[in-house]
């Protein structure tokens, strides 16, 4: 992973948080297309982003000239399309940050957008949301680095503007759900714009709207499995692990707190883990508290995944400062575990529950 990802991650991640706060997209994805809070809407309207040549499209969607082994692998895919998909960006994109943009104008209104643009940090992992077979890879003037895959139900998925491809990815590669395809970028005619994944679903050559089918994020354990597999094939596992931890530390802290086995390279990048014992919490904690015990509590709350407040805390991370986010996540945890009052104050009752 390029070292520049740490520098460029910040602005992209802030943009994601802005969209999450402003888009107002419910989890059920019943949003209308009248919401234009996306600050890049006007920019994208005038670009040719997401366009491909007929040759590129034919190469990605056609099954002509394939080897018998590829045809056999494609035939082995499920006959029904997967209607409820995880977001194909693994680590830095909450479901709430995605807003619909299929059908939006491009080229000043000369054509419409045939995919879903998912704003994401540079070099975030792009992974397959289903079992699949790679049918085409390449670099186009418009699409930049692109990958097409055959997917269940006879559909074809396309991934465009990649910064780079996964190591050893090639035509004929058989993917399982969560396998690495490449890294988020802004290649092709997205150069100079925000880093993002242009994601398409096609039935034959006909583009269909991916937005209603992006129904969930990969679970914490699925993310760690995907990272573990990807790091095994990395040219410099330690360097990649350090970049991942620099960008997504809360994710790995939450996994550690949940008892999920992390790759040794990730553990090394995280540093010494906090040991949770009865001595870890020798005092009550409330708004304004600071210290390792607060960080340990935050790790536990993030790992509990009790609800939206835990997710919000995961975005901020285990900072060691007890603020309003920690109070809300703690109150949510207390309510979920029958601790009364569920006021977001860490005292003897909650301490006993957590240590147990």
N, C-alpha and C positions, 0 to 999 in steps of 0.2 A: 504494500500500500504506500502511496506517495506520502512523503513527510509533509507536503503542503496541505494535507487534509486537516491537520490540527489547526492551521491558520484559517483556512477557509470554512471550517466547520462552524465557527462561531456565528457568522452572519447568516448562514443557511439555517442553523438551528433556531436563531431568533426569529427568522421568517416563519418557520414551522410553528413556533409558539404563537406568533401573531395570528396566523391562520386558524390555529386551534381555538383561539379566543374569539375570533371575529366571524368565522364562517357560519357558526350556528348549525352545523350539520348533525342531525340526530343519528344515533347508532343504527337505526333502522333504515337510514339512507332514503328518507322520504323528502329530501330537500328539493326545492324548485331550482330552476336555472336563472332566476331573476336576481339572485344574490351576486353582486359583483364586488365583494370586499377584497378579492384577490388583487394585491397591488400590481401584479404582473399581467392582469387581463388586457389592458390597453397595449402593453408591450407585445404580448403574444398575438394579438389581433393583427398586427402588421407584419408578423414574421411568417416564414414558410415552415416553421417548426413542425416536425411530425410528418412531413411529406416524403414520399418515396417514389422512385421511378417504377414504371410498370415491370421492368426487368427484375428489380429487387423484390417487388411484391410477388411476382410469379415464381421466383426462385424460392421464396420462403413458404408459399402456400401450396405449390404444386408437388405432387408425389411422383411425377414422371422421372424415370432414370435412376430411381433409388435402388440400392443393392437389396438382395433378398433378405439379408440380415436386418437392414433398416425397416423394410416392409413388415417383417415378422415382429420386430420390436413395437412398431406402431400398432399393428393388429392386436398386440397383447394389452394395449391400453383399454381402460374401461369404455364400454360402449356409450355410456351416458355422460353428458357434460357435468362438471363440478359446478354447482350453482352457488355455493357459499365458499368464497375463496379467502384465504389469508392475504394480507397485503404483501406483495412480492418484494418489498423493501424490508429488510430484517430487523434493524435495530433503532433507527432514529426517527420513525414516523408513527405517531399515534393515529388511530383510526379517526379521531375527531378532527384531525388537520386536513383531511381530504375533502375537497369540494368538487362537484361535478363540472367537467369541462368538455365532455364529448359533445360534438355538434357546434362548438363555439367557432366563430369566424377565424380564418387564417388567410394570409396573403391579402389583407385588406378587405376580406369578404369574398374573395374569388373562389374559395372552397371552405369546407367545414372540417373541423378537427375530428379525426377518426380514432382517437385513443383517449386515455386518461393520463394527464400529466400529474405526477406525484412529486411534489417538491421534497427534496431529501438532501442530507449533507453529502458533500463530496466523498466518494469512495465508501459510502455505506454499502453493505452487501445487498446485491440483487439476487434473490433465490427463486427457485421454481415453486409456485404455489400448488402444483399438482405433479404427479408422475408425468413424464414427458420424454420426447426424443428430439434432439437438436436436428433441424432440417436445413438450416442455413446460418452462416455467420459472414460478416464482412464489414466494409466501411463505405458509406455512401456520402455524397456531398451534402445531402439533407439529413439523413438519419444518423450520420456519424457511425460509431461502432454499434452494430446491431446484431441481434440474435433472434431467430425464429425457431419455434418448437411446435411439434405435433403434440396435441393434448387430448385428453379423454373426450369422447363424443364427436370425434372428427374435427375438432376445432384447432385453430392455429393461434398461438400467442406470439406477440412481437415485443421486443425490448430494445429501445433506441436511446442514443446519446450516451452510451456507456463510456466511462473513462478508460476502462480496459476490460478484457475478458478474463474469466476464471482460467487458471493454469490448466492446460491440457484439454480445454473445451474445444470440441470440433464437431463437424457434421457426423451424425450417427451416435453421439454420446447419449446414453440412456440416463435420464435424471429421475430421482425420486423426490418427493415433496421435501423442500428445504435445501436441496442441493444448490451450490453456488453457481450462478450464471456469469456474473461479472460485478462491476463496481459502478456506482452512480457517478455521472459526469455531466458534461455539457458539450459533447463533441458534435460535429456536423454543423447544421445551421442554428444550433442552440448555443454556439460559442459566444462568449461574452454575456450570456444571460444567466439566470439562476440554474444551479445544478439540480437536475431532476431526472426521473425515469418517465419516458413516454411508453406507456403500456397499452397494447392493443389485444383485442380478442376478435378473431375473424371466423366466420362460418363460410368455408370456401374462401372467396375473396371479399365477401361482404363484411364490413366492420360492424360490430355490435358494441353497445355501451358497457364497458367494464364496471362502471361506478356502482350500480345496484348490487353487483355480485361481490364486491370487496366488503366482506362481512365481519372480519375479525383480524386481530394481530396474531402472529405466532406466539404461542405460550412461552413462558420463561424457559422451561425445559427444552422446548423445540429450538429456541434461539441458541441455547448453549450447545445442543447437539450439532446444530448447523455450524456454529463457530468452531467447535472442536474438529469437525471434519475438514473445514476449509483451512484451518491452521496446519493440519497434517500435510497438506500439499503446498504450503507456502515456501517461497524461496528463502525467506528469513523469518521464521516463526516468531522469534523474540521481538523483532522490530515491529511486525504486524500486531502482536499482542500488546505492545506498549501503545501503539496508535489506537487500538480498540479501547483500551482502558482509559486513555486520555479523553476519548470522545464519549464513551458510554459507561463510565465507571459505576453509576447507580445500578445499571442492569446487572453487572457482575457482583456487586455487593449484595444485591437482593438475592441472586442465585446462591451465593455463598451462605447467606443467612438462612436460606431455605434448605441447606444441606445438599445442594446440587454439586456434584463433582465437576470442578473446573479444570481445564487444561493446565498443566504445570506452568506453562509460559504466561497464562493469564494470572495465576496465583503469584508468580514472581513479580509481575507488573503491578499487582494490587498492593503488595507488601504484606506484612504480618497480619493475619486475621484477628479480629476481636474475639476473645474467648468469653462466652456468655456463661457466667456462673452466678451464684447468689451474691458473691462479692462484687459483681459487675455493677450492681445497682444498690449502692450504700446510702442513697439519699432519695428523697422525693424530687421529681422533676416537673417543671412548669414553664410557662412563658418566660423567656430570658435566660434559662439555664443553658450552660455550655459545657462541653467536655466529651471525653471518650464514651461515657455512659449514655449521653444523648445520641451519639453516633450509633452506638450499639442498639439502642431502642429504635432509632430510625430504620436501621437495617431490618429489624424484626417486623416493623410495621409495613415496610415495603414488601417483604417476602410474604406477609400474610395475605396480600391482595384482597383485602376486605371489601374494597369498593372504589369509587371514583376518587376519594380523598387519598387513599393509598397510592393510586396511580399518579395523582398530582404530586405527592411527596417523592415518588420515584423519579419524576422529571427533575426535581430540584436536587435529589441525591441525599446521601447521609452526610450532612455538612457539620454535624456536631453542635448546631445551634437550634434551640427549641423555640420555634416561631409559630405563627398562625397555621402554617401548613402541617406542622407536626401535631399541634393541638387538635386540628380537625381530623387527621388520620388516626390519632389515638382515640378520640371520641368514637369514631367509626368502628375501630377495633373493639373498644369496650362494649358498644352496642351489639356487635356481632357475637361476642362471647358472654353476654349476659352479665356484664360487670356494671353495677349501679353505684353512684350516678355515672352516666357516660358523658362526662364533662370535659374530657381531654386533660385531666390532671393525673400524673403518674405517682401513685401512692402505694400503700401496702397491698391493697387488693389486686391491683394490676401487676405489681411486682411479683406476687406469689403465683399468679396465673402464667406469666411469661417464663419465670424460672422453672416452673413445673413443666 
